[in-house]
């Protein structure tokens, strides 16, 4: 039996949410991280990705599958189910993602300050 994914894996203070480097769509990097330790069912992915609607999660998984980063396996039998798993190409994303996450964590305060400054300026109206 595999270890369940923690519900707070990507809480609001996770550096992933501030990472300006995108790997695919908005949620792709988080899906890849969820699959880091082996295959998962859709319902398992929904636990730490609770902020993602099922429709958007499905779109992300299909996009990752299309790009060759994830495989989708249908298991038939007494309890049919589907599992998603990283391909070798998908696994090759883990190292650059770790570097990007470490960078975001190191520059957390600067990123927050820049976003807050930008948002404050947007509320005041930008010329341009």
Backbone as XML, in Angstrom:
<?xml version="1.0"?>
<chain id="A" units="angstrom">
  <residue number="1" name="UNK">
    <atom name="N" x="0.855" y="-1.192" z="0.000"/>
    <atom name="CA" x="0.000" y="0.000" z="0.000"/>
    <atom name="C" x="0.891" y="1.241" z="0.000"/>
  </residue>
  <residue number="2" name="UNK">
    <atom name="N" x="0.559" y="2.171" z="-0.859"/>
    <atom name="CA" x="1.389" y="3.378" z="-0.954"/>
    <atom name="C" x="0.913" y="4.451" z="0.019"/>
  </residue>
  <residue number="3" name="UNK">
    <atom name="N" x="1.834" y="5.309" z="0.374"/>
    <atom name="CA" x="1.566" y="6.418" z="1.291"/>
    <atom name="C" x="0.616" y="7.414" z="0.629"/>
  </residue>
  <residue number="4" name="UNK">
    <atom name="N" x="-0.448" y="7.838" z="1.302"/>
    <atom name="CA" x="-1.347" y="8.829" z="0.691"/>
    <atom name="C" x="-0.653" y="10.179" z="0.537"/>
  </residue>
  <residue number="5" name="UNK">
    <atom name="N" x="-1.114" y="10.940" z="-0.436"/>
    <atom name="CA" x="-0.587" y="12.289" z="-0.632"/>
    <atom name="C" x="-1.142" y="13.192" z="0.459"/>
  </residue>
  <residue number="6" name="UNK">
    <atom name="N" x="-0.320" y="14.027" z="1.060"/>
    <atom name="CA" x="-0.818" y="14.933" z="2.108"/>
    <atom name="C" x="-1.722" y="16.017" z="1.523"/>
  </residue>
  <residue number="7" name="UNK">
    <atom name="N" x="-2.805" y="16.282" z="2.210"/>
    <atom name="CA" x="-3.770" y="17.291" z="1.755"/>
    <atom name="C" x="-3.146" y="18.679" z="1.679"/>
  </residue>
  <residue number="8" name="UNK">
    <atom name="N" x="-2.169" y="18.965" z="2.551"/>
    <atom name="CA" x="-1.549" y="20.289" z="2.585"/>
    <atom name="C" x="-0.239" y="20.344" z="1.799"/>
  </residue>
  <residue number="9" name="UNK">
    <atom name="N" x="-0.057" y="19.421" z="0.877"/>
    <atom name="CA" x="1.170" y="19.348" z="0.084"/>
    <atom name="C" x="1.478" y="20.674" z="-0.611"/>
  </residue>
  <residue number="10" name="UNK">
    <atom name="N" x="0.447" y="21.374" z="-1.052"/>
    <atom name="CA" x="0.612" y="22.648" z="-1.750"/>
    <atom name="C" x="-0.200" y="23.742" z="-1.060"/>
  </residue>
  <residue number="11" name="UNK">
    <atom name="N" x="0.037" y="23.930" z="0.231"/>
    <atom name="CA" x="-0.712" y="24.958" z="0.943"/>
    <atom name="C" x="-0.346" y="26.337" z="0.411"/>
  </residue>
  <residue number="12" name="UNK">
    <atom name="N" x="-0.996" y="27.339" z="0.922"/>
    <atom name="CA" x="-0.816" y="28.704" z="0.418"/>
    <atom name="C" x="0.609" y="29.211" z="0.556"/>
  </residue>
  <residue number="13" name="UNK">
    <atom name="N" x="1.377" y="28.662" z="1.477"/>
    <atom name="CA" x="2.746" y="29.124" z="1.689"/>
    <atom name="C" x="3.769" y="28.281" z="0.930"/>
  </residue>
  <residue number="14" name="UNK">
    <atom name="N" x="3.314" y="27.448" z="0.027"/>
    <atom name="CA" x="4.215" y="26.624" z="-0.779"/>
    <atom name="C" x="4.894" y="27.505" z="-1.827"/>
  </residue>
  <residue number="15" name="UNK">
    <atom name="N" x="6.224" y="27.427" z="-1.952"/>
    <atom name="CA" x="6.918" y="28.247" z="-2.946"/>
    <atom name="C" x="6.444" y="27.986" z="-4.371"/>
  </residue>
  <residue number="16" name="UNK">
    <atom name="N" x="5.861" y="26.820" z="-4.616"/>
    <atom name="CA" x="5.380" y="26.507" z="-5.968"/>
    <atom name="C" x="4.395" y="27.547" z="-6.478"/>
  </residue>
  <residue number="17" name="UNK">
    <atom name="N" x="3.609" y="28.101" z="-5.576"/>
    <atom name="CA" x="2.597" y="29.063" z="-6.009"/>
    <atom name="C" x="3.206" y="30.382" z="-6.471"/>
  </residue>
  <residue number="18" name="UNK">
    <atom name="N" x="4.425" y="30.666" z="-6.048"/>
    <atom name="CA" x="5.095" y="31.909" z="-6.444"/>
    <atom name="C" x="6.059" y="31.715" z="-7.600"/>
  </residue>
  <residue number="19" name="UNK">
    <atom name="N" x="6.318" y="30.486" z="-7.961"/>
    <atom name="CA" x="7.322" y="30.199" z="-8.977"/>
    <atom name="C" x="6.918" y="30.794" z="-10.316"/>
  </residue>
  <residue number="20" name="UNK">
    <atom name="N" x="7.682" y="31.755" z="-10.822"/>
    <atom name="CA" x="7.334" y="32.364" z="-12.100"/>
    <atom name="C" x="7.707" y="31.482" z="-13.293"/>
  </residue>
  <residue number="21" name="UNK">
    <atom name="N" x="8.459" y="30.409" z="-13.037"/>
    <atom name="CA" x="8.852" y="29.500" z="-14.111"/>
    <atom name="C" x="7.748" y="28.461" z="-14.257"/>
  </residue>
  <residue number="22" name="UNK">
    <atom name="N" x="7.165" y="28.369" z="-15.450"/>
    <atom name="CA" x="6.052" y="27.449" z="-15.692"/>
    <atom name="C" x="6.532" y="26.207" z="-16.422"/>
  </residue>
  <residue number="23" name="UNK">
    <atom name="N" x="6.070" y="25.073" z="-15.974"/>
    <atom name="CA" x="6.312" y="23.800" z="-16.640"/>
    <atom name="C" x="4.969" y="23.333" z="-17.169"/>
  </residue>
  <residue number="24" name="UNK">
    <atom name="N" x="4.652" y="23.717" z="-18.387"/>
    <atom name="CA" x="3.328" y="23.383" z="-18.918"/>
    <atom name="C" x="2.321" y="24.397" z="-18.437"/>
  </residue>
  <residue number="25" name="UNK">
    <atom name="N" x="1.115" y="23.941" z="-18.145"/>
    <atom name="CA" x="0.072" y="24.856" z="-17.676"/>
    <atom name="C" x="0.264" y="25.185" z="-16.194"/>
  </residue>
  <residue number="26" name="UNK">
    <atom name="N" x="-0.640" y="25.945" z="-15.664"/>
    <atom name="CA" x="-0.535" y="26.431" z="-14.287"/>
    <atom name="C" x="-0.370" y="25.301" z="-13.262"/>
  </residue>
  <residue number="27" name="UNK">
    <atom name="N" x="-1.019" y="24.156" z="-13.502"/>
    <atom name="CA" x="-1.039" y="23.085" z="-12.511"/>
    <atom name="C" x="-0.097" y="21.929" z="-12.843"/>
  </residue>
  <residue number="28" name="UNK">
    <atom name="N" x="0.511" y="21.931" z="-14.021"/>
    <atom name="CA" x="1.312" y="20.790" z="-14.472"/>
    <atom name="C" x="2.438" y="20.437" z="-13.497"/>
  </residue>
  <residue number="29" name="UNK">
    <atom name="N" x="3.170" y="21.423" z="-13.019"/>
    <atom name="CA" x="4.286" y="21.142" z="-12.111"/>
    <atom name="C" x="3.793" y="20.486" z="-10.823"/>
  </residue>
  <residue number="30" name="UNK">
    <atom name="N" x="2.630" y="20.912" z="-10.342"/>
    <atom name="CA" x="2.101" y="20.317" z="-9.113"/>
    <atom name="C" x="1.668" y="18.879" z="-9.353"/>
  </residue>
  <residue number="31" name="UNK">
    <atom name="N" x="1.093" y="18.605" z="-10.509"/>
    <atom name="CA" x="0.708" y="17.236" z="-10.856"/>
    <atom name="C" x="1.961" y="16.366" z="-10.933"/>
  </residue>
  <residue number="32" name="UNK">
    <atom name="N" x="2.998" y="16.875" z="-11.573"/>
    <atom name="CA" x="4.251" y="16.122" z="-11.693"/>
    <atom name="C" x="4.807" y="15.802" z="-10.313"/>
  </residue>
  <residue number="33" name="UNK">
    <atom name="N" x="4.780" y="16.774" z="-9.422"/>
    <atom name="CA" x="5.257" y="16.527" z="-8.045"/>
    <atom name="C" x="4.438" y="15.454" z="-7.350"/>
  </residue>
  <residue number="34" name="UNK">
    <atom name="N" x="3.131" y="15.441" z="-7.581"/>
    <atom name="CA" x="2.264" y="14.425" z="-6.970"/>
    <atom name="C" x="2.599" y="13.022" z="-7.474"/>
  </residue>
  <residue number="35" name="UNK">
    <atom name="N" x="3.106" y="12.928" z="-8.696"/>
    <atom name="CA" x="3.414" y="11.631" z="-9.293"/>
    <atom name="C" x="4.871" y="11.219" z="-9.085"/>
  </residue>
  <residue number="36" name="UNK">
    <atom name="N" x="5.611" y="12.030" z="-8.362"/>
    <atom name="CA" x="7.041" y="11.808" z="-8.163"/>
    <atom name="C" x="7.358" y="10.430" z="-7.577"/>
  </residue>
  <residue number="37" name="UNK">
    <atom name="N" x="6.529" y="9.945" z="-6.672"/>
    <atom name="CA" x="6.819" y="8.685" z="-5.970"/>
    <atom name="C" x="6.014" y="7.504" z="-6.485"/>
  </residue>
  <residue number="38" name="UNK">
    <atom name="N" x="5.472" y="7.639" z="-7.676"/>
    <atom name="CA" x="4.768" y="6.502" z="-8.265"/>
    <atom name="C" x="3.384" y="6.856" z="-8.757"/>
  </residue>
  <residue number="39" name="UNK">
    <atom name="N" x="2.720" y="5.866" z="-9.346"/>
    <atom name="CA" x="1.405" y="6.112" z="-9.958"/>
    <atom name="C" x="0.354" y="6.509" z="-8.922"/>
  </residue>
  <residue number="40" name="UNK">
    <atom name="N" x="-0.616" y="7.289" z="-9.393"/>
    <atom name="CA" x="-1.710" y="7.750" z="-8.541"/>
    <atom name="C" x="-3.011" y="7.728" z="-9.322"/>
  </residue>
  <residue number="41" name="UNK">
    <atom name="N" x="-4.093" y="7.501" z="-8.586"/>
    <atom name="CA" x="-5.428" y="7.607" z="-9.154"/>
    <atom name="C" x="-5.850" y="9.074" z="-9.141"/>
  </residue>
  <residue number="42" name="UNK">
    <atom name="N" x="-6.825" y="9.387" z="-9.979"/>
    <atom name="CA" x="-7.352" y="10.749" z="-10.059"/>
    <atom name="C" x="-7.792" y="11.231" z="-8.677"/>
  </residue>
  <residue number="43" name="UNK">
    <atom name="N" x="-8.517" y="10.368" z="-7.952"/>
    <atom name="CA" x="-9.019" y="10.758" z="-6.626"/>
    <atom name="C" x="-7.886" y="11.049" z="-5.653"/>
  </residue>
  <residue number="44" name="UNK">
    <atom name="N" x="-6.754" y="10.383" z="-5.800"/>
    <atom name="CA" x="-5.604" y="10.658" z="-4.940"/>
    <atom name="C" x="-5.001" y="12.024" z="-5.268"/>
  </residue>
  <residue number="45" name="UNK">
    <atom name="N" x="-4.954" y="12.352" z="-6.551"/>
    <atom name="CA" x="-4.416" y="13.647" z="-6.972"/>
    <atom name="C" x="-5.289" y="14.798" z="-6.482"/>
  </residue>
  <residue number="46" name="UNK">
    <atom name="N" x="-6.585" y="14.546" z="-6.377"/>
    <atom name="CA" x="-7.516" y="15.596" z="-5.948"/>
    <atom name="C" x="-7.270" y="16.044" z="-4.510"/>
  </residue>
  <residue number="47" name="UNK">
    <atom name="N" x="-6.650" y="15.205" z="-3.685"/>
    <atom name="CA" x="-6.445" y="15.564" z="-2.267"/>
    <atom name="C" x="-5.525" y="16.789" z="-2.137"/>
  </residue>
  <residue number="48" name="UNK">
    <atom name="N" x="-4.266" y="16.732" z="-2.612"/>
    <atom name="CA" x="-3.430" y="17.934" z="-2.470"/>
    <atom name="C" x="-3.765" y="19.016" z="-3.489"/>
  </residue>
  <residue number="49" name="UNK">
    <atom name="N" x="-4.470" y="18.650" z="-4.554"/>
    <atom name="CA" x="-4.818" y="19.616" z="-5.604"/>
    <atom name="C" x="-6.283" y="20.038" z="-5.474"/>
  </residue>
  <residue number="50" name="UNK">
    <atom name="N" x="-6.740" y="20.206" z="-4.256"/>
    <atom name="CA" x="-8.151" y="20.519" z="-4.006"/>
    <atom name="C" x="-8.590" y="21.863" z="-4.586"/>
  </residue>
  <residue number="51" name="UNK">
    <atom name="N" x="-7.644" y="22.758" z="-4.839"/>
    <atom name="CA" x="-7.991" y="24.060" z="-5.433"/>
    <atom name="C" x="-8.245" y="23.969" z="-6.933"/>
  </residue>
  <residue number="52" name="UNK">
    <atom name="N" x="-7.906" y="22.826" z="-7.519"/>
    <atom name="CA" x="-8.068" y="22.623" z="-8.955"/>
    <atom name="C" x="-9.406" y="21.919" z="-9.195"/>
  </residue>
  <residue number="53" name="UNK">
    <atom name="N" x="-10.206" y="22.439" z="-10.104"/>
    <atom name="CA" x="-11.465" y="21.768" z="-10.414"/>
    <atom name="C" x="-11.165" y="20.445" z="-11.120"/>
  </residue>
  <residue number="54" name="UNK">
    <atom name="N" x="-12.057" y="19.469" z="-11.001"/>
    <atom name="CA" x="-11.842" y="18.201" z="-11.703"/>
    <atom name="C" x="-11.653" y="18.391" z="-13.215"/>
  </residue>
  <residue number="55" name="UNK">
    <atom name="N" x="-12.388" y="19.320" z="-13.805"/>
    <atom name="CA" x="-12.270" y="19.571" z="-15.243"/>
    <atom name="C" x="-10.864" y="20.057" z="-15.597"/>
  </residue>
  <residue number="56" name="UNK">
    <atom name="N" x="-10.345" y="20.995" z="-14.831"/>
    <atom name="CA" x="-9.019" y="21.552" z="-15.108"/>
    <atom name="C" x="-7.932" y="20.508" z="-14.832"/>
  </residue>
  <residue number="57" name="UNK">
    <atom name="N" x="-8.105" y="19.704" z="-13.785"/>
    <atom name="CA" x="-7.138" y="18.645" z="-13.505"/>
    <atom name="C" x="-7.116" y="17.646" z="-14.655"/>
  </residue>
  <residue number="58" name="UNK">
    <atom name="N" x="-8.272" y="17.300" z="-15.172"/>
    <atom name="CA" x="-8.355" y="16.392" z="-16.326"/>
    <atom name="C" x="-7.633" y="16.998" z="-17.521"/>
  </residue>
  <residue number="59" name="UNK">
    <atom name="N" x="-7.842" y="18.289" z="-17.759"/>
    <atom name="CA" x="-7.169" y="18.964" z="-18.876"/>
    <atom name="C" x="-5.654" y="18.940" z="-18.694"/>
  </residue>
  <residue number="60" name="UNK">
    <atom name="N" x="-5.181" y="19.181" z="-17.477"/>
    <atom name="CA" x="-3.741" y="19.156" z="-17.199"/>
    <atom name="C" x="-3.169" y="17.761" z="-17.438"/>
  </residue>
  <residue number="61" name="UNK">
    <atom name="N" x="-3.861" y="16.740" z="-16.951"/>
    <atom name="CA" x="-3.395" y="15.374" z="-17.134"/>
    <atom name="C" x="-3.343" y="15.002" z="-18.611"/>
  </residue>
  <residue number="62" name="UNK">
    <atom name="N" x="-4.364" y="15.410" z="-19.363"/>
    <atom name="CA" x="-4.370" y="15.119" z="-20.802"/>
    <atom name="C" x="-3.228" y="15.831" z="-21.516"/>
  </residue>
  <residue number="63" name="UNK">
    <atom name="N" x="-2.968" y="17.065" z="-21.118"/>
    <atom name="CA" x="-1.877" y="17.829" z="-21.708"/>
    <atom name="C" x="-0.527" y="17.176" z="-21.402"/>
  </residue>
  <residue number="64" name="UNK">
    <atom name="N" x="-0.351" y="16.748" z="-20.159"/>
    <atom name="CA" x="0.891" y="16.076" z="-19.773"/>
    <atom name="C" x="1.046" y="14.747" z="-20.509"/>
  </residue>
  <residue number="65" name="UNK">
    <atom name="N" x="-0.067" y="14.056" z="-20.701"/>
    <atom name="CA" x="-0.038" y="12.795" z="-21.443"/>
    <atom name="C" x="0.320" y="13.057" z="-22.910"/>
  </residue>
  <residue number="66" name="UNK">
    <atom name="N" x="-0.275" y="14.085" z="-23.483"/>
    <atom name="CA" x="-0.005" y="14.448" z="-24.874"/>
    <atom name="C" x="1.469" y="14.798" z="-25.079"/>
  </residue>
  <residue number="67" name="UNK">
    <atom name="N" x="2.066" y="15.461" z="-24.091"/>
    <atom name="CA" x="3.475" y="15.858" z="-24.177"/>
    <atom name="C" x="4.431" y="14.712" z="-23.854"/>
  </residue>
  <residue number="68" name="UNK">
    <atom name="N" x="3.891" y="13.547" z="-23.494"/>
    <atom name="CA" x="4.733" y="12.391" z="-23.204"/>
    <atom name="C" x="5.333" y="12.385" z="-21.814"/>
  </residue>
  <residue number="69" name="UNK">
    <atom name="N" x="4.782" y="13.209" z="-20.908"/>
    <atom name="CA" x="5.315" y="13.296" z="-19.548"/>
    <atom name="C" x="4.607" y="12.350" z="-18.583"/>
  </residue>
  <residue number="70" name="UNK">
    <atom name="N" x="3.390" y="11.956" z="-18.920"/>
    <atom name="CA" x="2.557" y="11.120" z="-18.057"/>
    <atom name="C" x="1.918" y="10.021" z="-18.903"/>
  </residue>
  <residue number="71" name="UNK">
    <atom name="N" x="1.787" y="8.844" z="-18.309"/>
    <atom name="CA" x="1.014" y="7.781" z="-18.957"/>
    <atom name="C" x="-0.257" y="7.547" z="-18.161"/>
  </residue>
  <residue number="72" name="UNK">
    <atom name="N" x="-1.286" y="7.179" z="-18.875"/>
    <atom name="CA" x="-2.584" y="6.855" z="-18.274"/>
    <atom name="C" x="-2.808" y="5.369" z="-18.515"/>
  </residue>
  <residue number="73" name="UNK">
    <atom name="N" x="-2.983" y="4.614" z="-17.423"/>
    <atom name="CA" x="-3.175" y="3.170" z="-17.524"/>
    <atom name="C" x="-4.539" y="2.799" z="-16.960"/>
  </residue>
  <residue number="74" name="UNK">
    <atom name="N" x="-5.321" y="2.098" z="-17.780"/>
    <atom name="CA" x="-6.630" y="1.616" z="-17.349"/>
    <atom name="C" x="-6.448" y="0.190" z="-16.845"/>
  </residue>
  <residue number="75" name="UNK">
    <atom name="N" x="-6.813" y="-0.039" z="-15.591"/>
    <atom name="CA" x="-6.747" y="-1.369" z="-14.989"/>
    <atom name="C" x="-8.154" y="-1.956" z="-14.997"/>
  </residue>
  <residue number="76" name="UNK">
    <atom name="N" x="-8.295" y="-3.113" z="-15.610"/>
    <atom name="CA" x="-9.597" y="-3.783" z="-15.636"/>
    <atom name="C" x="-9.596" y="-4.876" z="-14.580"/>
  </residue>
  <residue number="77" name="UNK">
    <atom name="N" x="-10.733" y="-5.436" z="-14.341"/>
    <atom name="CA" x="-10.831" y="-6.510" z="-13.353"/>
    <atom name="C" x="-11.948" y="-6.229" z="-12.382"/>
  </residue>
  <residue number="78" name="UNK">
    <atom name="N" x="-11.831" y="-6.827" z="-11.207"/>
    <atom name="CA" x="-12.889" y="-6.707" z="-10.194"/>
    <atom name="C" x="-13.117" y="-5.257" z="-9.770"/>
  </residue>
  <residue number="79" name="UNK">
    <atom name="N" x="-12.025" y="-4.501" z="-9.664"/>
    <atom name="CA" x="-12.123" y="-3.084" z="-9.277"/>
    <atom name="C" x="-11.436" y="-2.246" z="-10.352"/>
  </residue>
  <residue number="80" name="UNK">
    <atom name="N" x="-12.107" y="-1.997" z="-11.482"/>
    <atom name="CA" x="-11.454" y="-1.223" z="-12.547"/>
    <atom name="C" x="-11.134" y="0.198" z="-12.084"/>
  </residue>
  <residue number="81" name="UNK">
    <atom name="N" x="-9.979" y="0.676" z="-12.503"/>
    <atom name="CA" x="-9.571" y="2.037" z="-12.164"/>
    <atom name="C" x="-8.511" y="2.506" z="-13.149"/>
  </residue>
  <residue number="82" name="UNK">
    <atom name="N" x="-8.221" y="3.799" z="-13.086"/>
    <atom name="CA" x="-7.216" y="4.426" z="-13.945"/>
    <atom name="C" x="-6.129" y="5.002" z="-13.054"/>
  </residue>
  <residue number="83" name="UNK">
    <atom name="N" x="-4.879" y="4.846" z="-13.485"/>
    <atom name="CA" x="-3.760" y="5.439" z="-12.769"/>
    <atom name="C" x="-2.924" y="6.277" z="-13.734"/>
  </residue>
  <residue number="84" name="UNK">
    <atom name="N" x="-2.322" y="7.311" z="-13.176"/>
    <atom name="CA" x="-1.425" y="8.191" z="-13.923"/>
    <atom name="C" x="-0.032" y="8.018" z="-13.349"/>
  </residue>
  <residue number="85" name="UNK">
    <atom name="N" x="0.969" y="8.020" z="-14.240"/>
    <atom name="CA" x="2.338" y="7.796" z="-13.806"/>
    <atom name="C" x="3.285" y="8.612" z="-14.689"/>
  </residue>
  <residue number="86" name="UNK">
    <atom name="N" x="4.376" y="9.072" z="-14.100"/>
    <atom name="CA" x="5.381" y="9.793" z="-14.878"/>
    <atom name="C" x="6.111" y="8.838" z="-15.820"/>
  </residue>
  <residue number="87" name="UNK">
    <atom name="N" x="6.361" y="9.303" z="-17.011"/>
    <atom name="CA" x="7.206" y="8.582" z="-17.956"/>
    <atom name="C" x="8.659" y="8.941" z="-17.630"/>
  </residue>
  <residue number="88" name="UNK">
    <atom name="N" x="9.624" y="8.281" z="-18.262"/>
    <atom name="CA" x="11.021" y="8.717" z="-18.058"/>
    <atom name="C" x="11.214" y="10.195" z="-18.433"/>
  </residue>
  <residue number="89" name="UNK">
    <atom name="N" x="10.542" y="10.645" z="-19.485"/>
    <atom name="CA" x="10.631" y="12.063" z="-19.862"/>
    <atom name="C" x="10.048" y="12.941" z="-18.751"/>
  </residue>
  <residue number="90" name="UNK">
    <atom name="N" x="8.931" y="12.534" z="-18.183"/>
    <atom name="CA" x="8.326" y="13.268" z="-17.073"/>
    <atom name="C" x="9.229" y="13.297" z="-15.850"/>
  </residue>
  <residue number="91" name="UNK">
    <atom name="N" x="9.874" y="12.162" z="-15.568"/>
    <atom name="CA" x="10.803" y="12.103" z="-14.433"/>
    <atom name="C" x="11.983" y="13.049" z="-14.636"/>
  </residue>
  <residue number="92" name="UNK">
    <atom name="N" x="12.366" y="13.275" z="-15.891"/>
    <atom name="CA" x="13.489" y="14.174" z="-16.165"/>
    <atom name="C" x="13.149" y="15.621" z="-15.804"/>
  </residue>
  <residue number="93" name="UNK">
    <atom name="N" x="11.870" y="15.922" z="-15.602"/>
    <atom name="CA" x="11.445" y="17.271" z="-15.195"/>
    <atom name="C" x="11.668" y="17.525" z="-13.705"/>
  </residue>
  <residue number="94" name="UNK">
    <atom name="N" x="11.812" y="16.463" z="-12.923"/>
    <atom name="CA" x="11.907" y="16.625" z="-11.467"/>
    <atom name="C" x="13.117" y="17.450" z="-11.038"/>
  </residue>
  <residue number="95" name="UNK">
    <atom name="N" x="14.276" y="17.226" z="-11.652"/>
    <atom name="CA" x="15.485" y="17.981" z="-11.256"/>
    <atom name="C" x="15.361" y="19.467" z="-11.568"/>
  </residue>
  <residue number="96" name="UNK">
    <atom name="N" x="14.970" y="19.863" z="-12.809"/>
    <atom name="CA" x="14.827" y="21.307" z="-13.040"/>
    <atom name="C" x="13.726" y="21.940" z="-12.194"/>
  </residue>
  <residue number="97" name="UNK">
    <atom name="N" x="12.675" y="21.179" z="-11.918"/>
    <atom name="CA" x="11.602" y="21.714" z="-11.072"/>
    <atom name="C" x="12.107" y="21.949" z="-9.652"/>
  </residue>
  <residue number="98" name="UNK">
    <atom name="N" x="12.928" y="21.052" z="-9.146"/>
    <atom name="CA" x="13.476" y="21.221" z="-7.796"/>
    <atom name="C" x="14.333" y="22.476" z="-7.723"/>
  </residue>
  <residue number="99" name="UNK">
    <atom name="N" x="15.101" y="22.728" z="-8.764"/>
    <atom name="CA" x="15.937" y="23.936" z="-8.813"/>
    <atom name="C" x="15.059" y="25.183" z="-8.849"/>
  </residue>
  <residue number="100" name="UNK">
    <atom name="N" x="14.005" y="25.157" z="-9.671"/>
    <atom name="CA" x="13.098" y="26.311" z="-9.759"/>
    <atom name="C" x="12.384" y="26.552" z="-8.433"/>
  </residue>
  <residue number="101" name="UNK">
    <atom name="N" x="11.966" y="25.483" z="-7.751"/>
    <atom name="CA" x="11.294" y="25.631" z="-6.450"/>
    <atom name="C" x="12.257" y="26.186" z="-5.401"/>
  </residue>
  <residue number="102" name="UNK">
    <atom name="N" x="13.501" y="25.713" z="-5.417"/>
    <atom name="CA" x="14.502" y="26.228" z="-4.471"/>
    <atom name="C" x="14.748" y="27.710" z="-4.721"/>
  </residue>
  <residue number="103" name="UNK">
    <atom name="N" x="14.799" y="28.099" z="-6.001"/>
    <atom name="CA" x="14.983" y="29.505" z="-6.338"/>
    <atom name="C" x="13.808" y="30.329" z="-5.810"/>
  </residue>
  <residue number="104" name="UNK">
    <atom name="N" x="12.577" y="29.853" z="-6.024"/>
    <atom name="CA" x="11.387" y="30.582" z="-5.555"/>
    <atom name="C" x="11.394" y="30.696" z="-4.038"/>
  </residue>
  <residue number="105" name="UNK">
    <atom name="N" x="11.814" y="29.639" z="-3.362"/>
    <atom name="CA" x="11.865" y="29.685" z="-1.902"/>
    <atom name="C" x="12.913" y="30.695" z="-1.433"/>
  </residue>
  <residue number="106" name="UNK">
    <atom name="N" x="14.049" y="30.728" z="-2.110"/>
    <atom name="CA" x="15.119" y="31.658" z="-1.755"/>
    <atom name="C" x="14.696" y="33.115" z="-1.973"/>
  </residue>
  <residue number="107" name="UNK">
    <atom name="N" x="13.878" y="33.350" z="-2.982"/>
    <atom name="CA" x="13.469" y="34.710" z="-3.338"/>
    <atom name="C" x="12.012" y="35.001" z="-2.979"/>
  </residue>
  <residue number="108" name="UNK">
    <atom name="N" x="11.494" y="34.225" z="-2.056"/>
    <atom name="CA" x="10.091" y="34.317" z="-1.619"/>
    <atom name="C" x="9.691" y="35.749" z="-1.297"/>
  </residue>
  <residue number="109" name="UNK">
    <atom name="N" x="10.436" y="36.410" z="-0.412"/>
    <atom name="CA" x="10.090" y="37.767" z="0.028"/>
    <atom name="C" x="10.122" y="38.758" z="-1.128"/>
  </residue>
  <residue number="110" name="UNK">
    <atom name="N" x="11.134" y="38.656" z="-1.976"/>
    <atom name="CA" x="11.245" y="39.559" z="-3.121"/>
    <atom name="C" x="10.075" y="39.377" z="-4.088"/>
  </residue>
  <residue number="111" name="UNK">
    <atom name="N" x="9.691" y="38.117" z="-4.322"/>
    <atom name="CA" x="8.562" y="37.839" z="-5.216"/>
    <atom name="C" x="7.259" y="38.398" z="-4.655"/>
  </residue>
  <residue number="112" name="UNK">
    <atom name="N" x="7.048" y="38.173" z="-3.358"/>
    <atom name="CA" x="5.839" y="38.705" z="-2.716"/>
    <atom name="C" x="5.811" y="40.225" z="-2.766"/>
  </residue>
  <residue number="113" name="UNK">
    <atom name="N" x="6.958" y="40.853" z="-2.467"/>
    <atom name="CA" x="7.036" y="42.315" z="-2.499"/>
    <atom name="C" x="6.756" y="42.848" z="-3.905"/>
  </residue>
  <residue number="114" name="UNK">
    <atom name="N" x="7.332" y="42.209" z="-4.920"/>
    <atom name="CA" x="7.131" y="42.655" z="-6.298"/>
    <atom name="C" x="5.657" y="42.522" z="-6.701"/>
  </residue>
  <residue number="115" name="UNK">
    <atom name="N" x="5.049" y="41.416" z="-6.341"/>
    <atom name="CA" x="3.634" y="41.224" z="-6.691"/>
    <atom name="C" x="2.741" y="42.218" z="-5.963"/>
  </residue>
  <residue number="116" name="UNK">
    <atom name="N" x="3.039" y="42.452" z="-4.693"/>
    <atom name="CA" x="2.248" y="43.408" z="-3.920"/>
    <atom name="C" x="2.392" y="44.813" z="-4.492"/>
  </residue>
  <residue number="117" name="UNK">
    <atom name="N" x="3.612" y="45.198" z="-4.839"/>
    <atom name="CA" x="3.864" y="46.509" z="-5.427"/>
    <atom name="C" x="3.119" y="46.649" z="-6.760"/>
  </residue>
  <residue number="118" name="UNK">
    <atom name="N" x="3.184" y="45.630" z="-7.572"/>
    <atom name="CA" x="2.502" y="45.656" z="-8.867"/>
    <atom name="C" x="0.990" y="45.763" z="-8.673"/>
  </residue>
  <residue number="119" name="UNK">
    <atom name="N" x="0.463" y="44.930" z="-7.770"/>
    <atom name="CA" x="-0.977" y="44.938" z="-7.526"/>
    <atom name="C" x="-1.445" y="46.281" z="-6.970"/>
  </residue>
  <residue number="120" name="UNK">
    <atom name="N" x="-0.639" y="46.884" z="-6.079"/>
    <atom name="CA" x="-0.983" y="48.208" z="-5.547"/>
    <atom name="C" x="-1.007" y="49.233" z="-6.671"/>
  </residue>
  <residue number="121" name="UNK">
    <atom name="N" x="-0.052" y="49.168" z="-7.564"/>
    <atom name="CA" x="-0.001" y="50.080" z="-8.705"/>
    <atom name="C" x="-1.167" y="49.861" z="-9.647"/>
  </residue>
  <residue number="122" name="UNK">
    <atom name="N" x="-1.592" y="48.623" z="-9.808"/>
    <atom name="CA" x="-2.732" y="48.308" z="-10.689"/>
    <atom name="C" x="-4.018" y="48.906" z="-10.141"/>
  </residue>
  <residue number="123" name="UNK">
    <atom name="N" x="-4.142" y="48.889" z="-8.824"/>
    <atom name="CA" x="-5.352" y="49.445" z="-8.207"/>
    <atom name="C" x="-5.405" y="50.963" z="-8.376"/>
  </residue>
  <residue number="124" name="UNK">
    <atom name="N" x="-4.242" y="51.578" z="-8.442"/>
    <atom name="CA" x="-4.190" y="53.020" z="-8.590"/>
    <atom name="C" x="-4.348" y="53.443" z="-10.052"/>
  </residue>
  <residue number="125" name="UNK">
    <atom name="N" x="-4.262" y="52.494" z="-10.937"/>
    <atom name="CA" x="-4.390" y="52.786" z="-12.365"/>
    <atom name="C" x="-3.025" y="53.013" z="-12.977"/>
  </residue>
  <residue number="126" name="UNK">
    <atom name="N" x="-2.724" y="52.237" z="-13.951"/>
    <atom name="CA" x="-1.419" y="52.344" z="-14.631"/>
    <atom name="C" x="-1.589" y="53.104" z="-15.922"/>
  </residue>
  <residue number="127" name="UNK">
    <atom name="N" x="-0.638" y="53.948" z="-16.180"/>
    <atom name="CA" x="-0.604" y="54.615" z="-17.492"/>
    <atom name="C" x="0.142" y="53.695" z="-18.433"/>
  </residue>
  <residue number="128" name="UNK">
    <atom name="N" x="-0.307" y="53.616" z="-19.635"/>
    <atom name="CA" x="0.527" y="52.902" z="-20.488"/>
    <atom name="C" x="0.098" y="51.944" z="-21.409"/>
  </residue>
</chain>
